[in-house]
């Protein structure tokens, strides 16, 4: 018996919304349609401004959530049109929302995570049930609320004969360890596209560094790299998660003030090296037996970044998830279609070994069509 779900993901990189329509059956799942919608520039700036405290946050956040859902709705309509399915055939939409704050276990010991979303509006606009608010139950149970994709990674990339790590190169890099006879780990390694893309746009007016071509013109600044790698986050053991709350432009400028004469292109090269080194160190420390690194997310399309990862991890085969049957830009959206299905079926979606929660939990809230 097959079931159709839609997954929607707008990640920390703020480059756009990825949507998939997935058919789940007894044999696994199949992507029936995929659509990517560029994030409107004004909405992107709204989200960036909400990463830090400011005036009238509740008002601005509510309007940004409504605007995001309008984009989500357009993606859903594209998916239905492309797949030739009507809305009444879709079991549910898994809509992650846009993370603007992520501070688990802080302040009062519980902390919070805030994904801007309006799932009620999305249910009205699409006439499809919506599952949202995936992270808060894990945080309420003492977890980090992130990453949530490792359970999905385990279900599709796990191999009892091979030690595999799955690396998501989004705004933040996060890794899932799938080592036979070992518990699954999953944690954030550090910044990835969030800092690289923002710096690239500021200095080239390009939204991202195509294939790392601008990066290749620069030189890694070793002192700056070492200073950034000394950040306390990189010294933490998992479970751990992070976001733009910590790794943002202010964080970068704090480090750059010690090197006033550094060239912009050298900063870009050093940010790329920071991404690579934080991932390499995490892999070597927590999954030293890894044989294969399966890379997904937008960073998998950056040929220089992929080549640099391979050079930093010469004993590991570094490949894009496309080579394992699922295109790099579809993995996270598929994960939230899968998580929505878990919720609808009353099944757990988190892994205690990943988030540090007190146990597995059914995640998310359901907004009926």
SESE-692138 format. One record per residue (C-alpha): residue number from 1; x, y, z. Coordinates in pm, 1 decimal, m for minus. Layout:
residues N
<zake num="NUM" c1="X" c2="Y" c3="Z"/>
...
end
This chain:
residues 369
<zake num="1" c1="0.0" c2="0.0" c3="0.0"/>
<zake num="2" c1="155.4" c2="327.2" c3="m112.0"/>
<zake num="3" c1="131.3" c2="662.8" c3="64.7"/>
<zake num="4" c1="214.7" c2="1003.9" c3="m77.2"/>
<zake num="5" c1="384.4" c2="1271.8" c3="133.6"/>
<zake num="6" c1="539.5" c2="1609.4" c3="58.8"/>
<zake num="7" c1="852.4" c2="1735.5" c3="234.0"/>
<zake num="8" c1="946.8" c2="2105.1" c3="244.0"/>
<zake num="9" c1="1281.3" c2="2235.2" c3="364.4"/>
<zake num="10" c1="1425.8" c2="2584.8" c3="383.5"/>
<zake num="11" c1="1764.1" c2="2558.8" c3="548.8"/>
<zake num="12" c1="2010.0" c2="2781.5" c3="729.6"/>
<zake num="13" c1="2177.2" c2="2879.6" c3="402.0"/>
<zake num="14" c1="1858.5" c2="3074.8" c3="313.0"/>
<zake num="15" c1="1911.0" c2="3009.3" c3="m57.0"/>
<zake num="16" c1="1563.6" c2="2872.4" c3="m119.0"/>
<zake num="17" c1="1295.9" c2="2613.4" c3="m53.0"/>
<zake num="18" c1="1331.7" c2="2253.7" c3="m167.9"/>
<zake num="19" c1="1021.4" c2="2041.5" c3="m199.7"/>
<zake num="20" c1="968.4" c2="1675.5" c3="m284.9"/>
<zake num="21" c1="663.9" c2="1458.5" c3="m338.3"/>
<zake num="22" c1="746.7" c2="1108.8" c3="m220.2"/>
<zake num="23" c1="568.9" c2="776.3" c3="m256.9"/>
<zake num="24" c1="629.8" c2="542.3" c3="38.5"/>
<zake num="25" c1="552.4" c2="173.4" c3="1.1"/>
<zake num="26" c1="669.1" c2="m160.7" c3="136.3"/>
<zake num="27" c1="978.7" c2="m147.7" c3="m84.4"/>
<zake num="28" c1="1093.0" c2="191.7" c3="44.7"/>
<zake num="29" c1="1022.5" c2="524.7" c3="m121.3"/>
<zake num="30" c1="1041.8" c2="696.8" c3="m457.1"/>
<zake num="31" c1="1061.8" c2="1067.0" c3="m533.8"/>
<zake num="32" c1="783.7" c2="1148.4" c3="m777.3"/>
<zake num="33" c1="858.7" c2="1519.8" c3="m810.2"/>
<zake num="34" c1="1112.3" c2="1777.1" c3="m692.1"/>
<zake num="35" c1="1093.7" c2="2154.1" c3="m708.2"/>
<zake num="36" c1="1335.0" c2="2422.1" c3="m587.5"/>
<zake num="37" c1="1217.2" c2="2779.0" c3="m535.2"/>
<zake num="38" c1="1465.9" c2="3060.7" c3="m481.6"/>
<zake num="39" c1="1422.7" c2="3249.9" c3="m155.8"/>
<zake num="40" c1="1292.8" c2="3602.5" c3="m231.2"/>
<zake num="41" c1="1566.9" c2="3849.8" c3="m142.6"/>
<zake num="42" c1="1345.9" c2="4061.2" c3="84.0"/>
<zake num="43" c1="1234.3" c2="3752.9" c3="276.1"/>
<zake num="44" c1="1593.9" c2="3635.6" c3="307.1"/>
<zake num="45" c1="1689.2" c2="3969.6" c3="460.3"/>
<zake num="46" c1="1394.5" c2="3945.2" c3="699.5"/>
<zake num="47" c1="1514.9" c2="3607.8" c3="823.1"/>
<zake num="48" c1="1872.9" c2="3729.9" c3="858.2"/>
<zake num="49" c1="1759.1" c2="4026.8" c3="1067.1"/>
<zake num="50" c1="1558.1" c2="3795.8" c3="1293.2"/>
<zake num="51" c1="1868.4" c2="3593.4" c3="1378.5"/>
<zake num="52" c1="1954.6" c2="3872.0" c3="1621.6"/>
<zake num="53" c1="1745.4" c2="4066.5" c3="1870.6"/>
<zake num="54" c1="1577.7" c2="4374.7" c3="1729.0"/>
<zake num="55" c1="1269.5" c2="4595.4" c3="1732.8"/>
<zake num="56" c1="920.0" c2="4454.3" c3="1683.7"/>
<zake num="57" c1="1042.3" c2="4094.9" c3="1644.7"/>
<zake num="58" c1="704.7" c2="3931.0" c3="1702.7"/>
<zake num="59" c1="536.4" c2="4138.4" c3="1432.6"/>
<zake num="60" c1="818.5" c2="4096.8" c3="1181.1"/>
<zake num="61" c1="849.2" c2="3726.2" c3="1258.0"/>
<zake num="62" c1="478.3" c2="3661.5" c3="1209.3"/>
<zake num="63" c1="474.0" c2="3838.0" c3="872.0"/>
<zake num="64" c1="791.1" c2="3657.4" c3="760.2"/>
<zake num="65" c1="627.6" c2="3325.5" c3="853.5"/>
<zake num="66" c1="322.7" c2="3411.2" c3="643.7"/>
<zake num="67" c1="543.3" c2="3509.2" c3="349.0"/>
<zake num="68" c1="739.9" c2="3183.9" c3="376.9"/>
<zake num="69" c1="419.5" c2="2982.0" c3="371.0"/>
<zake num="70" c1="317.7" c2="3158.5" c3="50.8"/>
<zake num="71" c1="642.0" c2="3028.1" c3="m101.4"/>
<zake num="72" c1="577.4" c2="2683.1" c3="46.9"/>
<zake num="73" c1="232.6" c2="2683.2" c3="m112.8"/>
<zake num="74" c1="378.5" c2="2764.0" c3="m455.0"/>
<zake num="75" c1="624.2" c2="2475.5" c3="m419.4"/>
<zake num="76" c1="339.5" c2="2238.8" c3="m328.9"/>
<zake num="77" c1="140.9" c2="2347.2" c3="m635.6"/>
<zake num="78" c1="445.2" c2="2286.7" c3="m858.2"/>
<zake num="79" c1="488.5" c2="1938.3" c3="m710.1"/>
<zake num="80" c1="123.0" c2="1848.0" c3="m763.5"/>
<zake num="81" c1="130.0" c2="1974.7" c3="m1120.4"/>
<zake num="82" c1="453.4" c2="1793.9" c3="m1205.0"/>
<zake num="83" c1="342.1" c2="1462.7" c3="m1052.9"/>
<zake num="84" c1="m19.8" c2="1482.3" c3="m1175.9"/>
<zake num="85" c1="m154.1" c2="1409.3" c3="m827.1"/>
<zake num="86" c1="m442.4" c2="1601.5" c3="m671.6"/>
<zake num="87" c1="m420.9" c2="1746.2" c3="m319.9"/>
<zake num="88" c1="m663.0" c2="1488.5" c3="m178.6"/>
<zake num="89" c1="m416.4" c2="1209.4" c3="m266.8"/>
<zake num="90" c1="m144.8" c2="1353.0" c3="m39.8"/>
<zake num="91" c1="m140.9" c2="1215.6" c3="313.1"/>
<zake num="92" c1="44.4" c2="1511.1" c3="464.5"/>
<zake num="93" c1="305.6" c2="1781.1" c3="414.4"/>
<zake num="94" c1="611.7" c2="1787.6" c3="638.4"/>
<zake num="95" c1="700.6" c2="2158.0" c3="665.9"/>
<zake num="96" c1="1014.0" c2="2235.4" c3="864.2"/>
<zake num="97" c1="985.3" c2="2615.5" c3="874.0"/>
<zake num="98" c1="1277.1" c2="2858.9" c3="884.8"/>
<zake num="99" c1="1506.4" c2="2845.4" c3="1185.4"/>
<zake num="100" c1="1588.7" c2="3193.0" c3="1314.4"/>
<zake num="101" c1="1699.4" c2="3101.3" c3="1669.0"/>
<zake num="102" c1="1837.7" c2="2777.2" c3="1805.8"/>
<zake num="103" c1="1939.2" c2="2779.6" c3="2172.2"/>
<zake num="104" c1="1873.3" c2="2438.7" c3="2328.3"/>
<zake num="105" c1="1952.9" c2="2384.9" c3="2698.9"/>
<zake num="106" c1="2041.3" c2="2752.3" c3="2746.5"/>
<zake num="107" c1="1901.8" c2="3023.8" c3="2973.4"/>
<zake num="108" c1="1665.5" c2="2814.8" c3="3187.2"/>
<zake num="109" c1="1812.8" c2="2470.0" c3="3127.1"/>
<zake num="110" c1="1553.0" c2="2383.3" c3="2863.9"/>
<zake num="111" c1="1622.0" c2="2655.3" c3="2608.5"/>
<zake num="112" c1="1429.3" c2="2683.4" c3="2285.7"/>
<zake num="113" c1="1436.7" c2="2658.3" c3="1909.8"/>
<zake num="114" c1="1229.6" c2="2884.3" c3="1685.4"/>
<zake num="115" c1="1125.7" c2="2788.0" c3="1333.4"/>
<zake num="116" c1="914.7" c2="3053.9" c3="1166.1"/>
<zake num="117" c1="615.7" c2="2885.6" c3="1004.8"/>
<zake num="118" c1="237.8" c2="2909.2" c3="982.1"/>
<zake num="119" c1="122.8" c2="2550.4" c3="927.6"/>
<zake num="120" c1="m242.8" c2="2647.4" c3="975.4"/>
<zake num="121" c1="m215.9" c2="2884.0" c3="679.3"/>
<zake num="122" c1="m34.9" c2="2620.3" c3="474.1"/>
<zake num="123" c1="m313.8" c2="2369.5" c3="541.8"/>
<zake num="124" c1="m567.9" c2="2630.3" c3="429.1"/>
<zake num="125" c1="m378.0" c2="2722.5" c3="113.0"/>
<zake num="126" c1="m310.2" c2="2364.6" c3="2.5"/>
<zake num="127" c1="m606.8" c2="2167.2" c3="142.4"/>
<zake num="128" c1="m351.4" c2="1912.8" c3="268.8"/>
<zake num="129" c1="m277.1" c2="1815.8" c3="629.7"/>
<zake num="130" c1="47.4" c2="1964.9" c3="757.5"/>
<zake num="131" c1="296.5" c2="1828.7" c3="1010.6"/>
<zake num="132" c1="525.2" c2="2094.1" c3="1162.0"/>
<zake num="133" c1="712.0" c2="2193.2" c3="1479.0"/>
<zake num="134" c1="936.5" c2="1887.0" c3="1469.3"/>
<zake num="135" c1="1213.0" c2="2005.2" c3="1701.1"/>
<zake num="136" c1="1043.7" c2="2129.7" c3="2016.3"/>
<zake num="137" c1="937.0" c2="1792.4" c3="2155.7"/>
<zake num="138" c1="1295.7" c2="1670.4" c3="2148.5"/>
<zake num="139" c1="1410.1" c2="1985.3" c3="2330.6"/>
<zake num="140" c1="1133.3" c2="1941.3" c3="2587.9"/>
<zake num="141" c1="1271.1" c2="1591.1" c3="2645.7"/>
<zake num="142" c1="1615.5" c2="1735.1" c3="2721.1"/>
<zake num="143" c1="1759.3" c2="1704.8" c3="2370.8"/>
<zake num="144" c1="1926.0" c2="1940.6" c3="2127.4"/>
<zake num="145" c1="1632.5" c2="1929.2" c3="1886.0"/>
<zake num="146" c1="1889.7" c2="1874.0" c3="1612.8"/>
<zake num="147" c1="1993.9" c2="1715.9" c3="1395.0"/>
<zake num="148" c1="1676.0" c2="1521.8" c3="1317.5"/>
<zake num="149" c1="1779.2" c2="1374.6" c3="983.1"/>
<zake num="150" c1="2007.8" c2="1093.4" c3="1116.9"/>
<zake num="151" c1="1714.8" c2="852.3" c3="1167.4"/>
<zake num="152" c1="1627.3" c2="903.2" c3="800.1"/>
<zake num="153" c1="1991.4" c2="873.1" c3="695.7"/>
<zake num="154" c1="2008.9" c2="543.4" c3="881.7"/>
<zake num="155" c1="1702.9" c2="411.4" c3="701.1"/>
<zake num="156" c1="1831.1" c2="484.2" c3="349.1"/>
<zake num="157" c1="2213.3" c2="494.7" c3="361.4"/>
<zake num="158" c1="2294.1" c2="243.2" c3="636.4"/>
<zake num="159" c1="2495.8" c2="m62.2" c3="530.8"/>
<zake num="160" c1="2572.0" c2="m343.5" c3="778.0"/>
<zake num="161" c1="2891.4" c2="m420.9" c3="583.5"/>
<zake num="162" c1="3037.7" c2="m70.8" c3="559.3"/>
<zake num="163" c1="3119.5" c2="221.9" c3="789.7"/>
<zake num="164" c1="2947.5" c2="526.2" c3="640.4"/>
<zake num="165" c1="2910.3" c2="889.2" c3="741.9"/>
<zake num="166" c1="2644.4" c2="1110.2" c3="586.3"/>
<zake num="167" c1="2739.8" c2="1476.9" c3="566.0"/>
<zake num="168" c1="2485.3" c2="1750.1" c3="506.9"/>
<zake num="169" c1="2651.8" c2="2062.5" c3="371.4"/>
<zake num="170" c1="2386.6" c2="2327.0" c3="422.8"/>
<zake num="171" c1="2419.8" c2="2655.9" c3="604.4"/>
<zake num="172" c1="2562.8" c2="2451.3" c3="889.5"/>
<zake num="173" c1="2742.7" c2="2121.0" c3="832.9"/>
<zake num="174" c1="2612.9" c2="1818.6" c3="1019.0"/>
<zake num="175" c1="2719.5" c2="1459.2" c3="1014.1"/>
<zake num="176" c1="2556.1" c2="1121.8" c3="1079.3"/>
<zake num="177" c1="2774.3" c2="822.9" c3="1169.7"/>
<zake num="178" c1="2647.8" c2="484.8" c3="1048.3"/>
<zake num="179" c1="2904.7" c2="241.2" c3="1183.7"/>
<zake num="180" c1="2809.2" c2="m130.3" c3="1203.8"/>
<zake num="181" c1="2757.1" c2="m254.6" c3="1562.3"/>
<zake num="182" c1="2775.7" c2="102.7" c3="1693.5"/>
<zake num="183" c1="2505.9" c2="347.3" c3="1798.5"/>
<zake num="184" c1="2422.5" c2="620.5" c3="1551.1"/>
<zake num="185" c1="2568.6" c2="962.4" c3="1625.2"/>
<zake num="186" c1="2465.0" c2="1285.0" c3="1459.6"/>
<zake num="187" c1="2579.1" c2="1638.2" c3="1533.2"/>
<zake num="188" c1="2664.1" c2="1975.5" c3="1385.0"/>
<zake num="189" c1="3029.0" c2="2017.9" c3="1286.6"/>
<zake num="190" c1="3024.8" c2="2394.4" c3="1235.1"/>
<zake num="191" c1="2948.1" c2="2661.9" c3="975.4"/>
<zake num="192" c1="2932.6" c2="2580.8" c3="606.4"/>
<zake num="193" c1="2738.3" c2="2773.1" c3="340.2"/>
<zake num="194" c1="2590.7" c2="3022.8" c3="587.9"/>
<zake num="195" c1="2917.1" c2="3213.1" c3="630.4"/>
<zake num="196" c1="3064.6" c2="3138.4" c3="288.4"/>
<zake num="197" c1="2755.8" c2="3252.0" c3="97.9"/>
<zake num="198" c1="2706.9" c2="3566.5" c3="306.2"/>
<zake num="199" c1="3068.9" c2="3673.5" c3="261.4"/>
<zake num="200" c1="3054.8" c2="3591.6" c3="m110.0"/>
<zake num="201" c1="2741.3" c2="3800.5" c3="m162.4"/>
<zake num="202" c1="2883.3" c2="4093.8" c3="34.3"/>
<zake num="203" c1="3196.1" c2="4109.7" c3="m182.0"/>
<zake num="204" c1="3090.9" c2="3975.7" c3="m524.4"/>
<zake num="205" c1="2710.9" c2="4029.6" c3="m527.4"/>
<zake num="206" c1="2682.5" c2="3661.3" c3="m617.0"/>
<zake num="207" c1="2452.9" c2="3458.3" c3="m390.9"/>
<zake num="208" c1="2709.4" c2="3176.4" c3="m371.7"/>
<zake num="209" c1="3057.0" c2="3090.7" c3="m492.4"/>
<zake num="210" c1="2992.5" c2="2875.7" c3="m800.2"/>
<zake num="211" c1="3213.7" c2="2565.1" c3="m774.0"/>
<zake num="212" c1="3442.4" c2="2756.7" c3="m539.1"/>
<zake num="213" c1="3583.8" c2="2956.3" c3="m830.7"/>
<zake num="214" c1="3631.2" c2="3272.9" c3="m623.5"/>
<zake num="215" c1="3774.6" c2="3071.7" c3="m334.5"/>
<zake num="216" c1="4038.9" c2="2928.9" c3="m567.0"/>
<zake num="217" c1="4173.0" c2="3280.0" c3="m626.8"/>
<zake num="218" c1="4247.7" c2="3324.9" c3="m256.7"/>
<zake num="219" c1="4500.6" c2="3192.1" c3="m7.2"/>
<zake num="220" c1="4415.2" c2="3031.6" c3="325.7"/>
<zake num="221" c1="4514.5" c2="3257.9" c3="615.0"/>
<zake num="222" c1="4649.6" c2="3009.7" c3="868.4"/>
<zake num="223" c1="4640.2" c2="3244.7" c3="1168.5"/>
<zake num="224" c1="4277.7" c2="3335.3" c3="1106.0"/>
<zake num="225" c1="4188.9" c2="2969.7" c3="1049.5"/>
<zake num="226" c1="4350.1" c2="2861.5" c3="1375.1"/>
<zake num="227" c1="4182.2" c2="3144.2" c3="1566.2"/>
<zake num="228" c1="3840.4" c2="3042.9" c3="1434.4"/>
<zake num="229" c1="3903.8" c2="2672.6" c3="1502.3"/>
<zake num="230" c1="3981.2" c2="2762.1" c3="1865.6"/>
<zake num="231" c1="3613.7" c2="2847.7" c3="1917.0"/>
<zake num="232" c1="3467.0" c2="2652.4" c3="2208.2"/>
<zake num="233" c1="3200.0" c2="2489.2" c3="1989.6"/>
<zake num="234" c1="3460.2" c2="2286.2" c3="1800.3"/>
<zake num="235" c1="3592.7" c2="2144.8" c3="2126.5"/>
<zake num="236" c1="3252.2" c2="2015.0" c3="2241.3"/>
<zake num="237" c1="3167.6" c2="1646.7" c3="2224.0"/>
<zake num="238" c1="2829.9" c2="1547.2" c3="2078.0"/>
<zake num="239" c1="2541.4" c2="1579.9" c3="2118.9"/>
<zake num="240" c1="2578.6" c2="1935.0" c3="1996.4"/>
<zake num="241" c1="2403.8" c2="2166.5" c3="1754.8"/>
<zake num="242" c1="2445.7" c2="2524.2" c3="1642.8"/>
<zake num="243" c1="2318.6" c2="2785.0" c3="1397.3"/>
<zake num="244" c1="2334.6" c2="3148.3" c3="1294.2"/>
<zake num="245" c1="2286.3" c2="3248.3" c3="1659.2"/>
<zake num="246" c1="2654.1" c2="3162.7" c3="1703.4"/>
<zake num="247" c1="2817.0" c2="3143.4" c3="1360.4"/>
<zake num="248" c1="2714.8" c2="3470.5" c3="1198.7"/>
<zake num="249" c1="2869.3" c2="3782.5" c3="1048.0"/>
<zake num="250" c1="2932.8" c2="3932.3" c3="1392.2"/>
<zake num="251" c1="3126.7" c2="3618.8" c3="1488.6"/>
<zake num="252" c1="3334.9" c2="3646.4" c3="1172.9"/>
<zake num="253" c1="3402.9" c2="4019.1" c3="1214.2"/>
<zake num="254" c1="3514.8" c2="3958.6" c3="1573.4"/>
<zake num="255" c1="3791.4" c2="3737.6" c3="1436.9"/>
<zake num="256" c1="3872.7" c2="3959.1" c3="1139.2"/>
<zake num="257" c1="3943.8" c2="4263.6" c3="1356.1"/>
<zake num="258" c1="4277.2" c2="4100.8" c3="1444.9"/>
<zake num="259" c1="4371.8" c2="4090.8" c3="1075.0"/>
<zake num="260" c1="4271.8" c2="4430.9" c3="930.2"/>
<zake num="261" c1="4472.0" c2="4396.6" c3="608.4"/>
<zake num="262" c1="4340.2" c2="4056.7" c3="500.4"/>
<zake num="263" c1="4194.6" c2="4042.1" c3="149.2"/>
<zake num="264" c1="3827.2" c2="3948.2" c3="102.6"/>
<zake num="265" c1="3909.0" c2="3655.7" c3="m126.0"/>
<zake num="266" c1="4152.0" c2="3518.0" c3="134.2"/>
<zake num="267" c1="3874.5" c2="3530.4" c3="392.8"/>
<zake num="268" c1="3658.3" c2="3324.1" c3="156.9"/>
<zake num="269" c1="3936.3" c2="3068.9" c3="112.3"/>
<zake num="270" c1="3981.2" c2="3052.6" c3="490.2"/>
<zake num="271" c1="3607.4" c2="3006.8" c3="552.4"/>
<zake num="272" c1="3612.6" c2="2714.1" c3="310.9"/>
<zake num="273" c1="3909.4" c2="2569.1" c3="496.7"/>
<zake num="274" c1="3722.3" c2="2616.7" c3="825.4"/>
<zake num="275" c1="3430.9" c2="2413.7" c3="690.7"/>
<zake num="276" c1="3661.2" c2="2138.7" c3="566.2"/>
<zake num="277" c1="3878.3" c2="2119.1" c3="877.3"/>
<zake num="278" c1="3586.0" c2="2113.6" c3="1121.3"/>
<zake num="279" c1="3429.7" c2="1827.1" c3="924.9"/>
<zake num="280" c1="3757.1" c2="1637.7" c3="893.3"/>
<zake num="281" c1="3830.8" c2="1672.1" c3="1264.1"/>
<zake num="282" c1="3479.7" c2="1557.5" c3="1357.1"/>
<zake num="283" c1="3501.6" c2="1255.6" c3="1128.9"/>
<zake num="284" c1="3845.1" c2="1151.0" c3="1247.5"/>
<zake num="285" c1="3756.5" c2="1196.2" c3="1615.0"/>
<zake num="286" c1="3412.2" c2="1038.5" c3="1630.0"/>
<zake num="287" c1="3405.6" c2="800.8" c3="1332.6"/>
<zake num="288" c1="3767.4" c2="699.4" c3="1263.2"/>
<zake num="289" c1="3663.6" c2="376.7" c3="1089.0"/>
<zake num="290" c1="3463.6" c2="562.2" c3="821.0"/>
<zake num="291" c1="3509.1" c2="417.5" c3="472.7"/>
<zake num="292" c1="3263.7" c2="635.7" c3="282.7"/>
<zake num="293" c1="3144.0" c2="994.4" c3="327.0"/>
<zake num="294" c1="2811.2" c2="1051.1" c3="150.8"/>
<zake num="295" c1="2757.6" c2="1425.4" c3="98.1"/>
<zake num="296" c1="2423.5" c2="1599.8" c3="47.9"/>
<zake num="297" c1="2300.1" c2="1958.7" c3="58.8"/>
<zake num="298" c1="2402.3" c2="2253.9" c3="m154.4"/>
<zake num="299" c1="2770.0" c2="2217.7" c3="m67.2"/>
<zake num="300" c1="2780.0" c2="1887.5" c3="m255.1"/>
<zake num="301" c1="2752.5" c2="2091.1" c3="m577.1"/>
<zake num="302" c1="3068.3" c2="2289.1" c3="m491.7"/>
<zake num="303" c1="3342.4" c2="2097.3" c3="m673.5"/>
<zake num="304" c1="3626.7" c2="2274.5" c3="m492.7"/>
<zake num="305" c1="3471.3" c2="2203.8" c3="m153.3"/>
<zake num="306" c1="3420.5" c2="1836.5" c3="m240.7"/>
<zake num="307" c1="3778.5" c2="1809.3" c3="m366.8"/>
<zake num="308" c1="3908.1" c2="1974.9" c3="m50.3"/>
<zake num="309" c1="3714.7" c2="1728.7" c3="165.9"/>
<zake num="310" c1="3865.5" c2="1439.2" c3="m27.0"/>
<zake num="311" c1="4214.7" c2="1583.0" c3="19.3"/>
<zake num="312" c1="4155.0" c2="1628.5" c3="393.6"/>
<zake num="313" c1="4023.8" c2="1271.5" c3="427.8"/>
<zake num="314" c1="4242.5" c2="1073.2" c3="185.6"/>
<zake num="315" c1="4153.5" c2="731.0" c3="329.4"/>
<zake num="316" c1="3777.7" c2="789.0" c3="291.2"/>
<zake num="317" c1="3579.3" c2="782.8" c3="m31.9"/>
<zake num="318" c1="3395.6" c2="1116.7" c3="m58.5"/>
<zake num="319" c1="3090.6" c2="1100.0" c3="m285.2"/>
<zake num="320" c1="2770.7" c2="1294.4" c3="m347.0"/>
<zake num="321" c1="2449.3" c2="1125.5" c3="m237.0"/>
<zake num="322" c1="2348.4" c2="1114.1" c3="m605.2"/>
<zake num="323" c1="2580.3" c2="813.3" c3="m633.4"/>
<zake num="324" c1="2372.8" c2="636.7" c3="m367.7"/>
<zake num="325" c1="2040.0" c2="695.9" c3="m537.6"/>
<zake num="326" c1="1917.5" c2="1025.2" c3="m390.4"/>
<zake num="327" c1="2019.1" c2="1364.4" c3="m537.2"/>
<zake num="328" c1="2200.1" c2="1591.1" c3="m293.5"/>
<zake num="329" c1="1937.3" c2="1865.6" c3="m309.9"/>
<zake num="330" c1="1651.8" c2="1627.8" c3="m227.9"/>
<zake num="331" c1="1780.6" c2="1455.2" c3="85.7"/>
<zake num="332" c1="1666.1" c2="1699.2" c3="355.0"/>
<zake num="333" c1="1325.5" c2="1757.3" c3="199.6"/>
<zake num="334" c1="1281.6" c2="1379.3" c3="178.0"/>
<zake num="335" c1="1379.6" c2="1355.5" c3="544.3"/>
<zake num="336" c1="1094.1" c2="1584.4" c3="645.3"/>
<zake num="337" c1="847.6" c2="1393.1" c3="428.8"/>
<zake num="338" c1="968.7" c2="1082.4" c3="616.2"/>
<zake num="339" c1="941.4" c2="1257.0" c3="954.3"/>
<zake num="340" c1="587.8" c2="1370.8" c3="870.5"/>
<zake num="341" c1="497.6" c2="1010.4" c3="791.5"/>
<zake num="342" c1="648.5" c2="896.1" c3="1121.0"/>
<zake num="343" c1="428.3" c2="1147.3" c3="1302.6"/>
<zake num="344" c1="111.0" c2="1050.1" c3="1115.8"/>
<zake num="345" c1="179.4" c2="680.4" c3="1189.5"/>
<zake num="346" c1="251.4" c2="751.6" c3="1556.5"/>
<zake num="347" c1="617.2" c2="649.4" c3="1524.2"/>
<zake num="348" c1="920.7" c2="815.4" c3="1680.0"/>
<zake num="349" c1="1142.6" c2="1044.0" c3="1475.0"/>
<zake num="350" c1="1442.3" c2="1128.2" c3="1692.4"/>
<zake num="351" c1="1738.9" c2="921.1" c3="1807.4"/>
<zake num="352" c1="1842.5" c2="949.9" c3="2172.0"/>
<zake num="353" c1="2206.7" c2="885.6" c3="2084.7"/>
<zake num="354" c1="2198.4" c2="1181.5" c3="1844.6"/>
<zake num="355" c1="2011.8" c2="1459.6" c3="2025.3"/>
<zake num="356" c1="2072.9" c2="1357.1" c3="2385.8"/>
<zake num="357" c1="1700.0" c2="1353.4" c3="2465.2"/>
<zake num="358" c1="1572.7" c2="1137.7" c3="2751.0"/>
<zake num="359" c1="1432.4" c2="896.3" c3="2494.3"/>
<zake num="360" c1="1272.3" c2="860.9" c3="2154.1"/>
<zake num="361" c1="963.9" c2="1071.9" c3="2094.4"/>
<zake num="362" c1="687.3" c2="1119.7" c3="1839.4"/>
<zake num="363" c1="777.0" c2="1457.2" c3="1690.9"/>
<zake num="364" c1="569.4" c2="1735.3" c3="1545.4"/>
<zake num="365" c1="215.2" c2="1866.2" c3="1554.5"/>
<zake num="366" c1="m57.4" c2="1784.7" c3="1301.6"/>
<zake num="367" c1="m271.2" c2="2052.7" c3="1136.6"/>
<zake num="368" c1="m553.1" c2="1870.3" c3="954.7"/>
<zake num="369" c1="m660.2" c2="1968.7" c3="605.1"/>
end
